[in-house]
Amino acid sequence: MDIRLGNGFDVHRFGPGNHVTLCGVRVPHERGLAGHSDADVAMHAIADAIYGALAEGDIGQHFPPTDPQWKDAESATFLEHAVALADKRRFRISNVDTTIICEFPKIGPHVPAMQARLSK
């Protein structure tokens, strides 16, 4: 049995906006997260962890932030690509643990929706 672990990390600064997207869920907030895509730090970190476990680099190598086709892209696209790559290589993702560190916005009420979105 081949067991691999991946570790992903992502951070974005606040910018203009009226929500942040975390785990594919829009969370109302007085500011948004700045980024080339939708800046979903949780999905980015999970995708990076999968790429790392597969020894396939990181999200920026697969979806360069300098490429205009990824401007404002939904991060689910990146995560779906990482999962498809794992499937293609016959790896099975058995568990994902994600920690989101923030004081604001309050994400507790949104956790069930985030879990449901990630489980798809």
Secondary structure, DSSP 8 states (H G I E B T S, - for coil): -------------EES-SEEEETTEEEE-SSEE--SS---HHHHHHHHHHHHHTT---HHHHS-TT-GGGTT--HHHHHHHHHHHHHHTT------------SSS--GGGHHHHHHHHT-
